[in-house]
Amino acid sequence: MRRRRDAVLPKATTLIDALPWLQRFHGKTIVIKYGGHAMSDEALRHQFAEDIVFLRYAGLRPVIVHGGGPQINAALAAHGIESSFTAGLRVTTPEAMEVVRMVLVGQVQRDVVGLINRHGAFAVGMSGEDANLFTAERKHAVVDGAKVDLGQVGEIVEVQVGAVNALLNDGRVPVVSSVARGDDGEIYNVNADTAAAALAVALDAAKLVVLTDVEGLYADWPASDDVIDRLTTDELAALLPDLSAGMVPKMEACLAAVRGGVPQAHVLDGRVPHALLLETFTEEGIGTMVTPGSLGGPVTADDDEPAAPEGEPA
């Protein structure tokens, strides 16, 4: 009997260790950008769904914004359409846009919704077109000082969160595809990192989490694989010009979210099993966290670690 008790006690310790974060985030909205390897690996896909359901049962209000780069690349290749990127963004012709829309809304979103709903009637899929969630206008990239046309790539100019809030208030988990409509009636492909940041700001989310295929923001890549655990918005803004093209949209999203009022934003390695739970409910956390503040300045009290539960030492 004693041996059995000793074996299960660590489980109780793990649950108690999560208590400060359960207290802090209970009832709060968290926006998660889902993509990369976590979306293409079968085991990680199931674990992500479990993490979302855990957050929902723990009293948080998760919202998922997903991309689908590998799936879109495969579908474009199958249709004989070349994939090309400029400044980290997919150049989207009208022919490519039809495929992008089909894959994101009809394939990837349905898969995410289905995996979550194996655990209960929680997830509801919607596109950025639905209920005018995202309104976008054509976005151009600037390369070597020159403006470059990206085709049907959009930049979000308005977010209407009424439908998302209605789902959250009904206990649902919105799963949002990063497609938007313009006032001109055009359909736009919107970078999922950017869409997640805009939605997090509009929802007054407690945090933005970006799942990617690296451990976080490297301090001196490729000379070192040391990850920056935490930095302020001003520190991140100073680093942006020197970041790799693939990391720029993700870190720009974190910067935009925090400058827009989201208390914290995180870039996590989605290849780590249950990365979402490790970041949300452990003291150590993983990845890189972005918080408000000036260069070398103090972090505001709201962005610090949660206080110890009442009656326990801080």
C-alpha angles and dihedrals in degrees: 000000000000092000090052091049092050089051095055099039093084088061090058090048091053091052093048091048088058093053098093091053093044088054093047099047102033108126092007126126118240121189116209123194105210121199147100125060092341087068098048102042111086097216093045091049091057092045091051090053090050091050091052092049090048090053090049093051090045089062100259124128107228121192120190125209111185139195126191110202099155093044091048092048091052093048093047090050090050089053092047093247117140119234117223134169135203122190089350094305128111115248102230121202120188089259091050091046092060090054093044091052093046094049098043099043102027103036117016097037093048091050093052092046092048095051093051093045092057083079097046143313096295114114124076121183123221137164126227084250092062115101087350090286092159125025114188141181129206114287126211128198124222114222119178089344095307126111113242124199112232096187116227094002112132139205115211113243100168137025123195109191101180095108093044092050091049090055092047092049088053091055095254131138111231114217108197128197114213098239121120140186125227128220085249090062093251119138115230136200106227123196106253093222090055092045092051091052093049091049092047090054093046092049094047087236122192091227145353119224120195115195113205142155099264132070093249137285109337118224096217111003128212094011091057138015093211110135123221104237097196139000139165128248092255091050090050092047089055091052098046098087091059099046124110116263092249094055097044098080091047096049092041087055091053091047093049093047096051094042086050092058105273105136096222142003128198137199110205136182103249090196089073110092111250091359090158093059093043091056097043102043109028131079094225097049121182136245126020125319124203119203135174118274147098127267107299089350127137122274114243118252093248090060096051124097116290118268119255116267115274111281094023127097117265 
